[in-house]
Amino acid sequence: MGTGLIPADGEVWRARRRAIVPALHKKYVASMVGMFSQSALHGCKTLDRVSERRSETCVRHMATSISLCMVAQPSLHVHIPHAYTLHTS
């Protein structure tokens, strides 16, 4: 299992815990949950439109794009405008 945060002990645990505490602040987590919810809803709406057209699409491409958007937006302050674009056939 290694010596990640949970199995670590003593000084190793304290140093790693100090490093991740800011990422687990209540306000930060709340804003991330809000962003993830918006992304999920937008993705669902996009899939609904594809379903209404009865066309095929690559969901893997969309999931990858949404994941990239979810990482880039909070960490790099970059919005990827075409993250939810689906390639339909």
Backbone as numpy.savetxt, mean C-alpha at the origin, in Angstrom:
# Nx Ny Nz CAx CAy CAz Cx Cy Cz
14.24 -18.25 12.20 13.41 -17.05 12.20 14.28 -15.80 12.20
15.53 -15.93 12.56 16.40 -14.77 12.52 16.33 -13.92 13.77
16.81 -12.69 13.66 16.79 -11.78 14.80 16.08 -10.49 14.42
14.86 -10.62 13.91 14.06 -9.45 13.59 13.61 -8.76 14.87
12.62 -7.94 14.80 12.17 -7.17 15.97 11.63 -8.08 17.07
10.78 -9.01 16.73 10.12 -9.82 17.75 11.08 -10.80 18.44
11.88 -11.59 17.69 12.77 -12.51 18.40 14.03 -11.86 18.98
14.28 -10.60 18.68 15.47 -9.93 19.19 15.31 -9.67 20.68
16.43 -9.51 21.35 16.36 -9.20 22.78 17.38 -8.13 23.15
17.23 -7.57 24.32 18.18 -6.60 24.85 18.36 -5.36 23.98
19.61 -5.00 23.77 19.95 -3.78 23.01 19.48 -3.84 21.57
19.56 -5.01 20.95 19.10 -5.17 19.56 17.62 -4.81 19.48
16.81 -5.35 20.40 15.38 -5.06 20.41 15.13 -3.57 20.62
15.81 -2.95 21.59 15.61 -1.52 21.88 15.96 -0.66 20.67
17.05 -0.94 20.01 17.47 -0.14 18.85 16.46 -0.27 17.72
16.02 -1.48 17.45 15.05 -1.68 16.36 13.69 -1.08 16.70
13.30 -1.20 17.95 12.01 -0.63 18.36 12.03 0.88 18.20
13.11 1.53 18.62 13.23 2.98 18.46 13.13 3.38 16.99
13.65 2.55 16.13 13.64 2.88 14.70 12.24 2.80 14.10
11.39 1.88 14.60 10.07 1.73 13.99 8.95 2.49 14.69
9.19 2.99 15.89 8.14 3.69 16.64 7.50 4.83 15.84
8.26 5.70 15.15 7.60 6.78 14.41 6.62 6.26 13.34
6.91 5.11 12.77 6.03 4.56 11.74 4.75 4.00 12.33
4.71 3.81 13.63 3.52 3.26 14.27 2.77 4.28 15.11
3.07 5.56 14.93 2.36 6.61 15.64 0.90 6.60 15.22
-0.01 6.81 16.17 -1.45 6.73 15.89 -1.89 7.60 14.72
-1.44 8.84 14.69 -1.86 9.75 13.61 -1.34 9.27 12.26
-0.11 8.77 12.24 0.46 8.28 10.98 -0.28 7.04 10.49
-0.54 6.12 11.40 -1.27 4.90 11.03 -2.67 5.26 10.54
-3.34 6.19 11.21 -4.68 6.61 10.79 -4.66 7.20 9.40
-3.67 8.02 9.09 -3.61 8.61 7.75 -3.31 7.54 6.70
-2.49 6.57 7.04 -2.18 5.49 6.10 -3.41 4.63 5.84
-4.17 4.33 6.90 -5.39 3.54 6.73 -6.36 4.29 5.82
-6.47 5.61 6.01 -7.33 6.41 5.13 -6.88 6.35 3.69
-5.58 6.47 3.46 -5.05 6.42 2.10 -5.27 5.03 1.48
-5.02 3.98 2.27 -5.22 2.62 1.77 -6.69 2.39 1.42
-7.59 2.92 2.25 -9.02 2.78 1.98 -9.42 3.47 0.69
-8.92 4.69 0.50 -9.21 5.42 -0.74 -8.69 4.66 -1.95
-7.49 4.13 -1.85 -6.91 3.38 -2.96 -7.72 2.12 -3.26
-8.14 1.43 -2.21 -8.94 0.21 -2.40 -10.28 0.53 -3.04
-10.94 1.59 -2.58 -12.23 1.98 -3.17 -12.08 2.37 -4.62
-11.03 3.12 -4.93 -10.78 3.52 -6.31 -10.52 2.29 -7.17
-9.76 1.35 -6.65 -9.49 0.12 -7.39 -10.76 -0.68 -7.63
-11.63 -0.74 -6.63 -12.91 -1.45 -6.79 -13.79 -0.79 -7.84
-13.82 0.54 -7.84 -14.61 1.26 -8.85 -14.07 0.98 -10.25
-12.75 0.92 -10.36 -12.13 0.63 -11.66 -12.53 -0.77 -12.12
-12.48 -1.74 -11.22 -12.87 -3.10 -11.58 -14.36 -3.18 -11.92
-15.19 -2.39 -11.24 -16.62 -2.34 -11.57 -16.83 -1.88 -13.01
-16.07 -0.86 -13.41 -16.21 -0.36 -14.79 -15.82 -1.44 -15.80
-14.78 -2.18 -15.50 -14.36 -3.27 -16.40 -15.44 -4.34 -16.45
-16.00 -4.64 -15.30 -17.05 -5.65 -15.23 -18.27 -5.24 -16.03
-18.64 -3.96 -15.95 -19.80 -3.47 -16.70 -19.58 -3.59 -18.19
-18.35 -3.41 -18.64 -18.03 -3.54 -20.07 -17.85 -4.99 -20.50
-17.82 -5.89 -19.51 -17.62 -7.32 -19.75 -16.34 -7.58 -20.55
-15.29 -6.88 -20.18 -14.01 -7.09 -20.85 -13.05 -7.78 -19.89
-11.97 -8.29 -20.43 -10.96 -8.96 -19.62 -9.86 -7.97 -19.26
-9.21 -8.22 -18.13 -8.13 -7.35 -17.71 -7.11 -8.13 -16.90
-5.94 -7.58 -16.74 -4.89 -8.19 -15.94 -4.94 -7.56 -14.54
-5.52 -8.28 -13.59 -5.65 -7.76 -12.24 -4.28 -7.67 -11.57
-3.36 -8.55 -11.95 -2.01 -8.51 -11.39 -1.34 -7.17 -11.69
-1.52 -6.68 -12.92 -0.95 -5.38 -13.29 -1.55 -4.27 -12.42
-2.85 -4.31 -12.22 -3.51 -3.29 -11.41 -3.04 -3.37 -9.96
-2.96 -4.59 -9.40 -2.54 -4.76 -8.01 -1.10 -4.26 -7.82
-0.25 -4.53 -8.79 1.14 -4.06 -8.73 1.18 -2.54 -8.77
0.40 -1.94 -9.65 0.37 -0.48 -9.78 -0.16 0.18 -8.51
-1.22 -0.38 -7.95 -1.79 0.18 -6.73 -0.79 0.07 -5.58
-0.11 -1.08 -5.50 0.90 -1.25 -4.45 2.01 -0.23 -4.57
2.47 -0.01 -5.80 3.51 1.00 -6.04 3.01 2.38 -5.61
1.78 2.68 -5.95 1.20 3.97 -5.58 1.12 4.12 -4.06
0.74 3.05 -3.37 0.61 3.10 -1.92 1.95 3.29 -1.22
3.01 2.83 -1.85 4.35 3.00 -1.27 4.90 4.38 -1.63
4.73 4.79 -2.89 5.31 6.04 -3.36 4.65 7.27 -2.75
3.35 7.22 -2.59 2.63 8.41 -2.11 3.05 8.84 -0.71
3.02 7.95 0.29 3.40 8.42 1.64 4.90 8.59 1.84
5.69 7.73 1.21 7.13 7.78 1.49 7.87 8.79 0.63
7.46 8.96 -0.61 8.16 9.87 -1.53 7.34 11.11 -1.88
6.11 11.18 -1.40 5.19 12.28 -1.72 5.03 12.41 -3.23
4.87 11.26 -3.88 4.72 11.22 -5.33 3.38 10.56 -5.63
2.57 11.23 -6.45 1.30 10.66 -6.89 1.50 10.08 -8.27
1.09 8.84 -8.46 1.22 8.18 -9.76 -0.18 8.18 -10.39
-0.40 9.07 -11.36 -1.75 9.27 -11.88 -2.36 8.07 -12.60
-1.54 7.23 -13.18 -2.10 6.11 -13.96 -2.03 4.78 -13.21
-1.93 4.84 -11.89 -1.80 3.62 -11.10 -3.02 2.71 -11.23
-4.17 3.29 -11.53 -5.40 2.50 -11.59 -5.86 2.23 -13.01
-5.02 2.49 -13.98 -5.37 2.24 -15.37 -5.27 0.75 -15.64
-6.31 0.21 -16.21 -6.32 -1.22 -16.53 -6.11 -1.42 -18.03
-5.41 -2.46 -18.35 -5.23 -2.83 -19.75 -6.27 -3.89 -20.07
-7.28 -3.51 -20.79 -8.37 -4.43 -21.10 -8.25 -4.94 -22.52
-8.88 -6.07 -22.72 -8.88 -6.63 -24.08 -10.28 -6.65 -24.65
